[in-house]
């Protein structure tokens, strides 16, 4: 899959607390109605404690979601393929002369 660079300032889907659960709104602030999109968002397993949640509207973004925890720290959920590529690149970044030790 070809992953897209993500503009974190661009409009995205958002999460809004609704009773004991959440509802998800599209970029026009209308509730998500597409079952495939709803399932993709649920599969991200965004922690319920996160606030100010922003979700990338397409499934091929490097960053899939971001939110703020109760300590006001920003957290990112990355695409699985992007994380796998980053893991493969780690040994190359920790070679001789980098100051990093292989574990």
C-alpha positions as CSV (number, residue, x, y, z in Angstrom):
1,X,0.0,0.0,0.0
2,X,1.3,3.4,-0.8
3,X,1.1,5.6,2.3
4,X,0.3,9.3,2.2
5,X,2.1,12.0,4.1
6,X,-0.4,13.6,6.5
7,X,-1.1,17.3,7.0
8,X,-2.1,17.4,10.7
9,X,-3.6,20.8,10.2
10,X,-6.0,19.6,7.5
11,X,-9.6,18.8,8.3
12,X,-10.2,15.3,9.6
13,X,-12.7,13.2,11.3
14,X,-13.3,13.9,14.9
15,X,-14.7,12.2,18.0
16,X,-17.4,13.6,20.3
17,X,-18.5,12.2,23.6
18,X,-22.1,11.0,23.4
19,X,-23.5,9.7,26.7
20,X,-21.4,6.8,27.8
21,X,-19.9,6.4,24.3
22,X,-18.7,8.4,21.4
23,X,-19.9,9.5,18.0
24,X,-17.7,10.2,15.1
25,X,-18.1,13.2,12.8
26,X,-16.9,13.7,9.3
27,X,-15.1,16.8,7.9
28,X,-18.5,18.6,7.5
29,X,-19.4,17.8,11.2
30,X,-22.1,15.3,10.0
31,X,-22.2,11.9,11.8
32,X,-20.3,9.1,10.0
33,X,-22.8,6.9,8.1
34,X,-20.5,4.7,6.0
35,X,-20.2,1.3,7.8
36,X,-16.7,0.7,6.4
37,X,-15.5,4.0,7.6
38,X,-17.1,3.4,11.0
39,X,-15.4,0.0,11.3
40,X,-12.0,1.5,10.4
41,X,-12.3,4.2,13.0
42,X,-13.4,1.6,15.7
43,X,-10.5,-0.7,14.7
44,X,-8.1,2.1,15.6
45,X,-8.9,1.5,19.3
46,X,-8.4,5.1,20.3
47,X,-8.2,5.3,24.1
48,X,-11.4,6.7,25.6
49,X,-9.4,9.1,27.8
50,X,-8.1,11.0,24.8
51,X,-9.6,14.3,24.0
52,X,-9.4,16.6,21.0
53,X,-9.2,13.5,18.8
54,X,-8.4,14.0,15.1
55,X,-8.7,11.1,12.7
56,X,-7.2,11.0,9.2
57,X,-10.2,10.5,6.8
58,X,-8.4,8.0,4.5
59,X,-7.0,4.6,5.5
60,X,-3.6,5.1,3.9
61,X,-2.2,7.9,5.9
62,X,1.0,7.5,7.9
63,X,-0.7,9.0,10.9
64,X,-4.2,7.6,11.5
65,X,-5.2,9.5,14.6
66,X,-3.9,11.8,17.3
67,X,-5.3,12.9,20.6
68,X,-4.5,14.5,23.9
69,X,-4.3,12.5,27.1
70,X,-5.3,13.8,30.6
71,X,-1.8,15.1,31.2
72,X,-2.1,17.3,28.0
73,X,0.4,15.2,26.1
74,X,-0.2,14.6,22.4
75,X,-0.3,11.0,21.2
76,X,-0.2,9.6,17.7
77,X,-1.6,6.3,16.2
78,X,0.4,5.4,13.2
79,X,-0.5,3.1,10.3
80,X,0.7,-0.5,10.8
81,X,2.7,-0.5,7.6
82,X,4.4,2.8,8.5
83,X,5.4,1.4,11.9
84,X,6.8,-1.7,10.3
85,X,8.9,0.3,7.9
86,X,10.2,2.4,10.8
87,X,11.2,-0.8,12.7
88,X,13.1,-2.1,9.6
89,X,15.0,1.2,9.4
90,X,16.1,1.2,13.0
91,X,19.2,-1.0,12.5
92,X,20.4,1.3,9.8
93,X,20.1,4.3,12.1
94,X,22.0,2.5,14.9
95,X,25.1,1.5,13.0
96,X,28.8,2.3,13.9
97,X,29.5,6.0,14.5
98,X,25.9,7.0,15.4
99,X,26.4,6.7,19.2
100,X,23.6,4.3,19.4
101,X,24.1,0.8,20.8
102,X,22.4,-2.3,19.3
103,X,20.4,-4.2,21.8
